[in-house]
Amino acid sequence: MMSMTPIVHLGIDIAKDTLEVFGPSLRMQVANTAEGHVRLLAAARDLSGTPHFVCEASGGYERLLVACLLAQDQRVSLLNPSRARQFGKATGRLAKTDRIDAELLADYGRLLQPDPEPRPDATLVELTDVMRRRAQLAELLGLQRTQRHQLVDPSLLDGIDRLILVLEEQIAALEKRLDQLIERKGGLGDRLRSLCQVEGVGKTTAVSLLAELPELGRLNRGQIASLAGLAPFNHDSGAGRGQRHIHGGRPAVRCCLYMAALTATCCNPVLKPFYQQLRSRGKSHRVAITAVMRKLLVYLNKITHDSNLTLVPQHS
């Protein structure tokens, strides 16, 4: 029988300037630059098995490395940092250095066999970057508009007005670029229009979901709610039944769904009475609005999955 090539798990601790690499017969530190990534790939190819790189999200410092590895058809797993920390505690490793963290990630890969990341779609990556930049500028614009009402000095008012104008122009340019990206990617425009026909969901919310939750329409209702951080988890022990709470997920997705849910409780023919019914049963606003967010997300997932469904909200 043909023998399969063994998988060699390589842990990579990612910092702003360096990459600490740990694996069987491989210990090295390289710069977190294009040249360093090339050195890492060259060293990994000399190993006796197929390399599987295991790293964790590091505030964006991992993006160039992961993109480089995926472009070379390498196996890469990007972990949630909290999972790596819990694994370290479970295995009794409380000390923390770059080398210890790299060794920890290698062991995580070897023992738990995480799934490799799929190769990302270039248009979706660009869409996400542009949408996040727009959100940053919109937040800054809101801050400047608030501060403007607190100023009386004409020279300061002039400066803040010019800054507001620049921010508005940049946001408008980004929105134009978003429209171009959506129309360029086949199917995104249709999905956007489908989402926007649901009362309470505006264009900004719809684009945010397409950018931050590309899995929308490809998972079942429980999976998509869990991915967004809207799935309640049990907290029971013995005969005791604790209150269920949501946990984890993607904050950017919850943020845009929260704003959409607030609007939907005022105008959506399904979600408005649903929210009012929960409140009449004594549920707090926080619990009720979270339930609305989940119900809205599940419906958006459904219509994205099947474009032939009626776009008017219906009871599920």
C-alpha positions in Angstrom: 0.0 0.0 0.0 1.1 3.5 -0.7 2.3 5.3 2.5 0.8 8.7 3.2 3.2 11.7 3.7 3.2 12.6 7.4 2.0 16.0 8.5 4.5 18.1 10.4 2.9 20.7 12.7 4.8 24.0 13.0 3.8 26.5 15.7 4.4 30.1 14.9 4.3 32.8 17.5 3.7 36.1 15.7 4.9 39.5 16.9 5.0 42.8 15.1 8.7 42.3 14.0 9.5 38.6 14.4 8.2 35.1 13.9 9.2 32.4 16.4 8.9 29.0 14.8 8.9 25.7 16.6 8.5 22.2 15.2 10.2 18.8 14.9 13.8 19.4 13.9 13.0 23.1 13.2 13.7 25.9 15.6 14.1 29.4 14.1 13.3 33.0 14.3 12.7 35.1 11.2 11.6 38.7 10.6 7.9 39.2 10.0 8.6 40.5 6.5 8.3 39.2 3.0 11.9 38.1 3.2 11.3 36.3 6.5 8.3 34.5 5.1 10.4 33.2 2.2 13.0 31.9 4.6 10.3 30.2 6.6 8.9 28.5 3.5 12.3 27.4 2.4 13.1 25.8 5.8 9.6 24.1 6.0 10.1 22.5 2.5 13.2 20.8 3.7 11.3 18.9 6.4 10.5 15.2 5.9 6.7 15.7 5.9 4.0 18.1 4.8 4.1 21.3 6.9 1.0 22.4 8.7 1.5 25.9 10.1 -0.4 26.7 13.3 -0.6 30.3 14.5 -3.1 32.6 16.3 -4.7 35.9 15.5 -2.3 38.7 16.6 -4.1 41.9 16.0 -3.5 41.9 12.2 0.3 41.2 12.4 -0.5 37.7 11.1 -2.3 38.8 7.9 0.7 39.0 5.5 2.1 35.7 6.7 -1.2 33.8 6.4 -1.8 35.4 3.0 1.7 34.4 1.8 1.3 30.8 3.1 -2.1 30.3 1.5 -0.9 31.8 -1.8 1.7 29.0 -1.8 -1.0 26.3 -1.1 0.3 25.6 2.4 -1.8 24.2 5.2 -2.4 27.0 7.7 -4.7 27.0 10.8 -5.4 30.4 12.4 -6.6 29.9 16.0 -8.6 32.1 18.3 -6.1 33.2 21.0 -8.4 32.2 23.8 -8.4 28.6 22.6 -4.6 28.6 22.7 -4.6 30.0 26.2 -7.1 27.4 27.5 -5.0 24.7 25.9 -1.9 26.0 27.6 -3.7 26.0 31.0 -5.0 22.5 30.4 -1.5 21.2 29.7 0.0 23.0 32.7 2.0 25.5 30.8 1.6 28.8 32.6 4.9 30.5 31.6 4.9 32.7 28.5 7.7 33.4 26.1 7.7 33.5 22.3 9.3 30.1 22.2 7.0 28.6 24.7 4.0 30.0 22.8 5.3 28.6 19.5 5.9 25.1 21.0 2.3 25.3 22.5 0.8 26.0 19.1 2.8 23.1 17.5 1.4 20.8 20.2 -2.1 22.1 19.7 -1.9 21.3 16.0 -0.4 17.8 16.6 -3.0 16.8 19.3 -6.2 18.6 18.2 -5.7 18.6 14.4 -7.4 21.9 13.6 -8.8 22.3 10.1 -6.7 24.4 7.7 -7.9 27.7 6.5 -9.5 27.9 3.1 -7.9 30.0 0.5 -9.7 33.4 0.7 -11.4 35.1 -2.2 -9.4 38.2 -3.1 -12.5 40.3 -3.7 -14.0 39.4 -0.3 -10.7 40.2 1.4 -10.6 43.7 -0.3 -14.3 44.2 0.6 -13.6 43.5 4.2 -10.6 45.8 4.3 -12.5 48.7 2.7 -15.6 48.2 4.9 -13.5 48.2 8.1 -11.7 51.3 7.0 -15.1 52.9 6.3 -16.2 52.0 9.8 -13.1 53.5 11.3 -13.6 56.8 9.5 -17.3 56.9 10.3 -16.5 56.5 14.0 -14.0 59.3 13.8 -16.5 61.5 11.9 -19.1 61.0 14.6 -16.6 62.0 17.2 -15.6 65.2 15.3 -19.3 66.2 14.8 -19.9 65.7 18.6 -16.8 67.8 19.5 -17.8 70.6 17.1 -20.8 71.5 19.3 -18.5 72.0 22.2 -16.2 74.6 20.5 -16.7 78.3 20.3 -13.3 79.5 19.0 -13.7 80.4 15.3 -10.2 79.1 14.4 -10.9 75.7 16.0 -14.3 75.5 14.3 -12.7 76.2 11.0 -10.2 73.4 11.5 -12.7 70.9 12.6 -15.0 71.8 9.7 -12.2 71.1 7.3 -11.5 67.8 8.9 -15.1 66.8 8.8 -15.2 67.6 5.1 -12.1 65.5 4.4 -13.6 62.6 6.4 -16.9 62.9 4.5 -15.1 62.9 1.1 -13.0 59.8 2.1 -16.1 57.9 3.3 -17.9 58.7 0.0 -14.9 57.5 -2.0 -14.9 54.2 0.0 -18.6 53.7 -0.5 -18.1 54.2 -4.2 -15.3 51.6 -4.1 -17.6 49.2 -2.2 -20.2 49.5 -4.9 -17.6 48.7 -7.5 -16.4 45.6 -5.6 -19.9 44.3 -5.1 -20.8 44.6 -8.7 -17.4 43.1 -9.8 -18.0 40.0 -7.8 -20.7 37.8 -9.3 -23.6 37.2 -7.0 -22.7 39.8 -4.3 -24.9 42.4 -5.9 -27.9 40.0 -5.9 -27.2 39.0 -2.3 -26.9 42.7 -1.2 -30.3 43.6 -2.8 -31.9 40.5 -1.2 -30.7 41.5 2.3 -31.7 45.2 1.8 -35.3 44.2 1.1 -35.8 43.0 4.7 -37.2 45.8 6.7 -34.7 47.1 9.2 -31.6 46.1 7.2 -30.0 49.0 5.4 -27.2 49.0 2.8 -24.4 49.5 5.4 -25.6 46.6 7.5 -26.0 44.4 4.4 -22.4 45.2 3.2 -21.0 44.7 6.7 -22.6 41.2 6.8 -21.2 40.3 3.4 -17.8 41.4 4.5 -17.6 40.2 8.0 -19.8 37.1 7.7 -19.1 35.5 4.3 -20.4 32.2 5.6 -23.9 33.7 5.5 -26.2 31.3 3.6 -23.7 28.3 3.8 -24.4 27.2 7.3 -27.5 26.0 9.2 -29.3 28.3 11.7 -27.4 27.0 14.8 -24.0 27.3 13.2 -24.5 30.8 11.8 -25.9 32.0 15.2 -22.9 30.5 17.0 -20.4 32.1 14.5 -21.9 35.5 15.1 -21.9 35.0 18.9 -25.7 34.9 19.2 -26.2 31.3 20.3 -27.1 31.0 24.0 -25.0 28.5 25.9 -26.4 26.5 28.9 -25.0 27.0 32.4 -26.4 24.0 34.2 -25.0 21.9 37.0 -26.8 18.9 38.6 -30.4 19.9 39.4 -29.5 23.6 39.0 -30.5 25.4 35.8 -28.5 28.6 35.3 -29.3 31.5 32.9 -28.1 31.0 29.4 -25.7 33.6 27.9 -24.3 34.3 24.5 -20.5 34.1 24.2 -17.7 34.6 21.7 -18.4 35.2 18.0 -17.7 38.2 15.9 -18.2 41.6 17.5 -18.5 43.5 14.2 -21.3 41.3 13.1 -23.2 41.7 16.4 -22.7 45.5 16.3 -24.4 45.9 12.9 -27.1 43.4 13.7 -27.8 45.3 16.9 -28.5 48.5 15.0 -30.6 46.6 12.4 -32.6 44.9 15.2 -33.3 48.3 16.9 -34.8 49.5 13.6 -36.7 46.3 13.0 -38.4 46.5 16.4 -40.0 49.7 15.1 -40.9 48.8 11.5 -40.6 45.1 10.7 -44.0 43.4 10.6 -42.6 40.2 12.1 -39.8 41.4 14.5 -41.8 44.3 16.0 -44.6 42.1 17.5 -42.0 39.4 18.4 -40.0 42.0 20.4 -43.2 43.4 22.1 -44.3 39.9 23.0 -41.0 39.1 24.7 -41.2 42.4 26.6 -44.8 41.7 27.7 -43.6 38.4 29.1 -41.2 40.2 31.4 -38.0 39.8 29.3 -35.5 42.6 29.7 -34.6 44.8 26.7 -31.2 43.2 26.4 -32.6 39.7 26.3 -35.4 40.7 23.9 -33.2 42.6 21.5 -30.7 39.7 21.5 -33.5 37.3 20.5 -34.5 39.7 17.7 -30.9 39.8 16.5 -30.8 36.0 16.3 -34.1 35.7 14.6 -33.1 38.4 12.1 -29.8 36.7 11.4 -31.4 33.3 10.9 -33.8 34.7 8.4 -31.1 36.6 6.5 -29.2 33.3 6.4 -32.2 31.6 5.0 -32.9 34.0 2.2 -29.2 34.2 1.3 -29.2 30.4 1.1 -32.2 30.2 -1.2 -32.6 33.2 -3.5 -36.0 31.8 -4.7 -37.6 32.4 -1.2 -39.9 35.4 -0.8 -38.0 38.4 0.4 -40.8 39.6 2.7 -40.2 38.5 6.3 -42.3 35.5 7.3 -42.8 33.6 10.6 -40.4 30.7 10.9 
